[in-house]
Amino acid sequence: MTERVTLAQIAEATGFSVMTVSNVLNDRPGASDSTRKKVAKAAAQLGYIPSSAARNLKGGRTGLVGIIADVTNPYGLEIVRGVMDELESSDLELLISSNHNDRGREYERVDFLTRGFVDALVLMVPALEQPTIDLLVERRRPVVIVDPRRFDIDLPRIVVDNYGGMRQATQHLLDLGHTEIGYLSGVWEFESSRERFSGFEDAMRLAGLTVPPELKAICEFNYASGFQNAQKMISASHPTAIVCGADTLAMGAIDAVRSLGMSVPQDVSVVGFDDLPQASHSYPGLTTVRQPLHDMGQLAARSVASQLNGTGPLMERMLFNTTLIVRGSTAAPRGGDSTALDAAVSFSE
C-alpha cells in the first residue's frame, strides 16, 4: 500500500516550513498567492490526500487549472501548448496530469484533482464513463471537454467538423481522378472516428463508388497500426490512394508504401487528419485536414476562465471548422491502372 504523503514531504519539495504548508492546505490567512500556488501544485504532484475537514472547505482558490490528458502524443501536446499559452497572460497556472489513456486512472485523476487542488478542469479526449460524469457534476468544478470520445454529454465541450473535413479530403482525391481509395479509421469507439468515416463514405457514394471491405480497416491511433494495416491493404488490394483518420496513421501508411518498393504520391497518394507539426516536415509533406489544435487549447482555457469569473462557459458546444491542407503526398493516379502497383508489390514479396 502506498504511504500517505506528509506535510513534511511537501515542505521539503517547496522549501517552505511545515507550518506554512499546513496553513496553506488548511486555507488559513497569511500566505501569499504565489506561496499558495506552489504548495498546492507540489501537493497535487506528490499525491497528497487532504483531511476530511480540508476537503469540505469552501470559497478558497488555488489559482490552478488542471488538465487531464495523454501527453505522450503530439496531438495532446499541441492542445496543452494552447492552454498554456492562453493562461500565460492570466493569474492562473496549469497543472498537467496524465491519464495514460486509462479509463480507471481518468476517474481517479478527476476524483483527486477536484478535492480542492484545482479551481477548474480541462479534460482532453476523455472516455467519460458515467461515474466520471456523475463525479464532475457532483464536484461542481468549472470544466470543459476537448474532443470527447462521445458527444452525448451535457458538459461544455470543444469539437471539430470531423464529417465535413473528411468529406473534403476524400473529394480532393476524387477530383484528382482516384477511384480505388482505401480508408484507415481510428479507434471505432471514438465518435469522431465514426463521423470521419461517414464523411469519407458519403463522398464516395455521391461519386457513385462503393468501398469494399478489403479497402477499410480500423486501427489504433499510432504509427505502427497505420503501417501494418496500410501494408496489408496495399499488398492485397492495390489502392491508388489511402485516406487516414489521423496523421499518425498516415505517417505509418507512407512508410508502408515505401516498404513495398513504391513511392508517395507517384504510386499511392496518402491523406491524413490533424495537421500535426510533423505533417509539414515529413517528405513528402503530408496532405491533411487541419484541426486547429492550438486554438482548441486556447478556447478551452478561455472557457474555464469564464466559468471561474462567474459568467459561465462561452458556449455548451464549441465547434471548430477544419481546413484541407494540400501538400506533396497527393497527386493524380498514375495512368489509372494498377500495373505498376502489381509489379512493385510482387517485387517486394
BAZABA-48474 format. One record per residue (C-alpha): residue number from 0; residue in three letters; x, y, z. Coordinates in steps of 0.5 Angstrom, whole numbers, plus 500, padded with zeros to 3 digits. Layout:
<sites>
{site NUM,'ala',{X,Y,Z}}
...
</sites>
This chain:
<sites>
{site 0,'met',{500,500,500}}
{site 1,'thr',{503,507,498}}
{site 2,'glu',{505,511,504}}
{site 3,'arg',{501,517,506}}
{site 4,'val',{504,524,503}}
{site 5,'thr',{506,528,509}}
{site 6,'leu',{507,536,510}}
{site 7,'ala',{514,535,512}}
{site 8,'gln',{515,532,505}}
{site 9,'ile',{511,538,501}}
{site 10,'ala',{515,543,506}}
{site 11,'glu',{522,539,503}}
{site 12,'ala',{519,540,496}}
{site 13,'thr',{517,547,496}}
{site 14,'gly',{523,550,501}}
{site 15,'phe',{517,552,506}}
{site 16,'ser',{516,551,513}}
{site 17,'val',{512,545,515}}
{site 18,'met',{507,551,519}}
{site 19,'thr',{507,555,512}}
{site 20,'val',{505,548,508}}
{site 21,'ser',{500,547,514}}
{site 22,'asn',{497,554,514}}
{site 23,'val',{496,554,506}}
{site 24,'leu',{493,547,506}}
{site 25,'asn',{488,549,511}}
{site 26,'asp',{486,555,508}}
{site 27,'arg',{489,560,514}}
{site 28,'pro',{491,567,512}}
{site 29,'gly',{498,570,512}}
{site 30,'ala',{501,566,506}}
{site 31,'ser',{502,570,499}}
{site 32,'asp',{498,568,493}}
{site 33,'ser',{505,565,490}}
{site 34,'thr',{506,561,496}}
{site 35,'arg',{499,558,496}}
{site 36,'lys',{500,556,488}}
{site 37,'lys',{507,553,490}}
{site 38,'val',{504,549,496}}
{site 39,'ala',{498,547,492}}
{site 40,'lys',{502,545,486}}
{site 41,'ala',{507,541,490}}
{site 42,'ala',{501,537,494}}
{site 43,'ala',{498,535,488}}
{site 44,'gln',{504,533,484}}
{site 45,'leu',{506,529,490}}
{site 46,'gly',{499,526,491}}
{site 47,'tyr',{498,529,498}}
{site 48,'ile',{491,527,500}}
{site 49,'pro',{487,532,505}}
{site 50,'ser',{484,531,511}}
{site 51,'ser',{476,531,511}}
{site 52,'ala',{476,538,514}}
{site 53,'ala',{480,541,509}}
{site 54,'arg',{476,537,503}}
{site 55,'asn',{470,541,506}}
{site 56,'leu',{473,548,506}}
{site 57,'lys',{469,553,501}}
{site 58,'gly',{471,559,498}}
{site 59,'gly',{478,558,497}}
{site 60,'arg',{482,559,491}}
{site 61,'thr',{489,555,489}}
{site 62,'gly',{490,559,482}}
{site 63,'leu',{491,552,479}}
{site 64,'val',{487,550,473}}
{site 65,'gly',{488,542,472}}
{site 66,'ile',{489,539,465}}
{site 67,'ile',{488,531,465}}
{site 68,'ala',{491,529,458}}
{site 69,'asp',{495,524,455}}
{site 70,'val',{501,528,454}}
{site 71,'thr',{505,522,450}}
{site 72,'asn',{503,524,443}}
{site 73,'pro',{504,530,439}}
{site 74,'tyr',{496,531,439}}
{site 75,'gly',{496,532,446}}
{site 76,'leu',{502,536,447}}
{site 77,'glu',{499,542,442}}
{site 78,'ile',{493,542,445}}
{site 79,'val',{496,543,452}}
{site 80,'arg',{501,548,449}}
{site 81,'gly',{495,552,447}}
{site 82,'val',{492,552,454}}
{site 83,'met',{499,554,457}}
{site 84,'asp',{500,560,452}}
{site 85,'glu',{493,563,454}}
{site 86,'leu',{494,562,461}}
{site 87,'glu',{501,566,461}}
{site 88,'ser',{497,573,461}}
{site 89,'ser',{492,571,467}}
{site 90,'asp',{493,570,474}}
{site 91,'leu',{492,562,473}}
{site 92,'glu',{497,557,472}}
{site 93,'leu',{497,550,469}}
{site 94,'leu',{498,543,473}}
{site 95,'ile',{498,537,468}}
{site 96,'ser',{496,530,470}}
{site 97,'ser',{497,524,465}}
{site 98,'asn',{491,519,465}}
{site 99,'his',{496,515,460}}
{site 100,'asn',{489,513,456}}
{site 101,'asp',{487,509,462}}
{site 102,'arg',{479,510,464}}
{site 103,'gly',{480,508,471}}
{site 104,'arg',{486,513,472}}
{site 105,'glu',{482,518,469}}
{site 106,'tyr',{477,517,474}}
{site 107,'glu',{482,517,480}}
{site 108,'arg',{485,524,477}}
{site 109,'val',{478,527,477}}
{site 110,'asp',{477,525,484}}
{site 111,'phe',{484,527,486}}
{site 112,'leu',{484,534,483}}
{site 113,'thr',{477,536,485}}
{site 114,'arg',{478,535,492}}
{site 115,'gly',{481,542,492}}
{site 116,'phe',{488,542,489}}
{site 117,'val',{485,546,482}}
{site 118,'asp',{480,551,481}}
{site 119,'ala',{478,548,474}}
{site 120,'leu',{479,542,470}}
{site 121,'val',{480,541,462}}
{site 122,'leu',{479,534,460}}
{site 123,'met',{482,532,453}}
{site 124,'val',{480,526,449}}
{site 125,'pro',{477,523,456}}
{site 126,'ala',{473,517,456}}
{site 127,'leu',{468,520,460}}
{site 128,'glu',{464,514,463}}
{site 129,'gln',{458,515,467}}
{site 130,'pro',{462,515,474}}
{site 131,'thr',{466,520,472}}
{site 132,'ile',{461,525,469}}
{site 133,'asp',{457,524,476}}
{site 134,'leu',{463,526,479}}
{site 135,'leu',{464,532,475}}
{site 136,'val',{457,534,476}}
{site 137,'glu',{458,533,484}}
{site 138,'arg',{464,537,485}}
{site 139,'arg',{461,543,481}}
{site 140,'arg',{468,545,479}}
{site 141,'pro',{469,549,472}}
{site 142,'val',{470,544,467}}
{site 143,'val',{471,544,459}}
{site 144,'ile',{472,538,455}}
{site 145,'val',{476,538,449}}
{site 146,'asp',{475,533,443}}
{site 147,'pro',{471,528,448}}
{site 148,'arg',{470,521,445}}
{site 149,'arg',{463,521,446}}
{site 150,'phe',{458,527,444}}
{site 151,'asp',{452,526,448}}
{site 152,'ile',{455,529,454}}
{site 153,'asp',{452,535,458}}
{site 154,'leu',{458,539,459}}
{site 155,'pro',{462,545,456}}
{site 156,'arg',{466,541,450}}
{site 157,'ile',{470,543,444}}
{site 158,'val',{469,539,438}}
{site 159,'val',{471,540,430}}
{site 160,'asp',{468,539,424}}
{site 161,'asn',{470,532,423}}
{site 162,'tyr',{465,530,418}}
{site 163,'gly',{466,536,413}}
{site 164,'gly',{473,535,414}}
{site 165,'met',{474,528,412}}
{site 166,'arg',{469,529,406}}
{site 167,'gln',{473,535,403}}
{site 168,'ala',{479,531,404}}
{site 169,'thr',{476,525,400}}
{site 170,'gln',{473,530,395}}
{site 171,'his',{480,532,394}}
{site 172,'leu',{483,525,392}}
{site 173,'leu',{476,524,387}}
{site 174,'asp',{478,531,384}}
{site 175,'leu',{485,528,382}}
{site 176,'gly',{482,522,379}}
{site 177,'his',{483,517,384}}
{site 178,'thr',{477,512,385}}
{site 179,'glu',{481,506,389}}
{site 180,'ile',{481,509,395}}
{site 181,'gly',{483,506,402}}
{site 182,'tyr',{481,508,409}}
{site 183,'leu',{485,507,415}}
{site 184,'ser',{480,509,421}}
{site 185,'gly',{482,511,428}}
{site 186,'val',{479,507,434}}
{site 187,'trp',{472,506,433}}
{site 188,'glu',{470,507,440}}
{site 189,'phe',{471,515,439}}
{site 190,'glu',{465,518,436}}
{site 191,'ser',{470,523,432}}
{site 192,'ser',{473,517,428}}
{site 193,'arg',{465,515,426}}
{site 194,'glu',{464,522,424}}
{site 195,'arg',{470,522,420}}
{site 196,'phe',{469,515,416}}
{site 197,'ser',{462,518,415}}
{site 198,'gly',{465,524,411}}
{site 199,'phe',{469,519,407}}
{site 200,'glu',{464,514,405}}
{site 201,'asp',{459,520,403}}
{site 202,'ala',{464,523,399}}
{site 203,'met',{465,516,395}}
{site 204,'arg',{458,515,395}}
{site 205,'leu',{456,521,392}}
{site 206,'ala',{461,520,387}}
{site 207,'gly',{458,513,385}}
{site 208,'leu',{463,509,388}}
{site 209,'thr',{463,504,394}}
{site 210,'val',{468,502,398}}
{site 211,'pro',{469,494,399}}
{site 212,'pro',{471,491,406}}
{site 213,'glu',{478,490,404}}
{site 214,'leu',{479,497,403}}
{site 215,'lys',{477,499,410}}
{site 216,'ala',{481,498,417}}
{site 217,'ile',{480,500,424}}
{site 218,'cys',{487,502,427}}
{site 219,'glu',{490,504,434}}
{site 220,'phe',{492,512,434}}
{site 221,'asn',{499,510,433}}
{site 222,'tyr',{504,510,427}}
{site 223,'ala',{505,502,428}}
{site 224,'ser',{498,501,427}}
{site 225,'gly',{498,505,421}}
{site 226,'phe',{504,502,418}}
{site 227,'gln',{501,495,419}}
{site 228,'asn',{494,496,416}}
{site 229,'ala',{497,500,410}}
{site 230,'gln',{502,495,408}}
{site 231,'lys',{497,489,409}}
{site 232,'met',{492,493,405}}
{site 233,'ile',{496,495,399}}
{site 234,'ser',{499,488,398}}
{site 235,'ala',{492,485,398}}
{site 236,'ser',{488,491,394}}
{site 237,'his',{493,496,391}}
{site 238,'pro',{489,502,392}}
{site 239,'thr',{492,508,389}}
{site 240,'ala',{490,513,395}}
{site 241,'ile',{489,512,402}}
{site 242,'val',{485,516,407}}
{site 243,'cys',{487,516,414}}
{site 244,'gly',{483,518,420}}
{site 245,'ala',{490,521,424}}
{site 246,'asp',{496,524,422}}
{site 247,'thr',{500,518,426}}
{site 248,'leu',{496,513,422}}
{site 249,'ala',{498,517,415}}
{site 250,'met',{506,517,417}}
{site 251,'gly',{505,510,418}}
{site 252,'ala',{502,509,411}}
{site 253,'ile',{507,513,408}}
{site 254,'asp',{513,508,410}}
{site 255,'ala',{509,502,409}}
{site 256,'val',{508,505,401}}
{site 257,'arg',{516,505,401}}
{site 258,'ser',{517,499,405}}
{site 259,'leu',{513,495,399}}
{site 260,'gly',{518,499,394}}
{site 261,'met',{513,504,392}}
{site 262,'ser',{513,512,393}}
{site 263,'val',{508,517,395}}
{site 264,'pro',{505,520,391}}
{site 265,'gln',{507,517,385}}
{site 266,'asp',{504,510,386}}
{site 267,'val',{500,512,392}}
{site 268,'ser',{497,518,395}}
{site 269,'val',{496,519,403}}
{site 270,'val',{492,524,406}}
{site 271,'gly',{492,525,414}}
{site 272,'phe',{488,528,419}}
{site 273,'asp',{490,533,425}}
{site 274,'asp',{496,537,421}}
{site 275,'leu',{501,536,427}}
{site 276,'pro',{508,539,427}}
{site 277,'gln',{511,533,423}}
{site 278,'ala',{506,534,417}}
{site 279,'ser',{509,540,414}}
{site 280,'his',{516,537,416}}
{site 281,'ser',{516,530,413}}
{site 282,'tyr',{518,528,406}}
{site 283,'pro',{514,529,402}}
{site 284,'gly',{510,534,406}}
{site 285,'leu',{503,531,408}}
{site 286,'thr',{496,533,405}}
{site 287,'thr',{492,533,411}}
{site 288,'val',{486,536,415}}
{site 289,'arg',{488,541,420}}
{site 290,'gln',{485,541,426}}
{site 291,'pro',{486,548,430}}
{site 292,'leu',{489,544,436}}
{site 293,'his',{493,550,439}}
{site 294,'asp',{487,555,438}}
{site 295,'met',{482,549,441}}
{site 296,'gly',{487,549,447}}
{site 297,'gln',{487,557,448}}
{site 298,'leu',{479,557,448}}
{site 299,'ala',{479,551,453}}
{site 300,'ala',{483,556,458}}
{site 301,'arg',{478,562,456}}
{site 302,'ser',{472,558,457}}
{site 303,'val',{474,555,464}}
{site 304,'ala',{477,562,466}}
{site 305,'ser',{470,565,464}}
{site 306,'gln',{467,560,469}}
{site 307,'leu',{471,562,474}}
{site 308,'asn',{469,569,473}}
{site 309,'gly',{462,567,474}}
{site 310,'thr',{460,569,467}}
{site 311,'gly',{459,561,465}}
{site 312,'pro',{462,557,459}}
{site 313,'leu',{463,561,453}}
{site 314,'met',{458,556,450}}
{site 315,'glu',{456,549,451}}
{site 316,'arg',{458,546,445}}
{site 317,'met',{464,550,441}}
{site 318,'leu',{465,548,434}}
{site 319,'phe',{472,549,430}}
{site 320,'asn',{472,548,423}}
{site 321,'thr',{477,544,419}}
{site 322,'thr',{482,546,413}}
{site 323,'leu',{484,542,408}}
{site 324,'ile',{492,543,407}}
{site 325,'val',{495,540,401}}
{site 326,'arg',{502,538,401}}
{site 327,'gly',{506,533,397}}
{site 328,'ser',{503,527,399}}
{site 329,'thr',{497,527,394}}
{site 330,'ala',{497,527,386}}
{site 331,'ala',{493,524,380}}
{site 332,'pro',{494,517,380}}
{site 333,'arg',{499,514,375}}
{site 334,'gly',{495,513,368}}
{site 335,'gly',{489,510,372}}
{site 336,'asp',{492,503,372}}
{site 337,'ser',{495,498,378}}
{site 338,'thr',{500,495,373}}
{site 339,'ala',{506,499,377}}
{site 340,'leu',{503,497,384}}
{site 341,'asp',{502,490,382}}
{site 342,'ala',{510,490,380}}
{site 343,'ala',{512,493,386}}
{site 344,'val',{508,489,391}}
{site 345,'ser',{511,483,387}}
{site 346,'phe',{518,485,387}}
{site 347,'ser',{518,487,395}}
{site 348,'glu',{515,480,396}}
</sites>
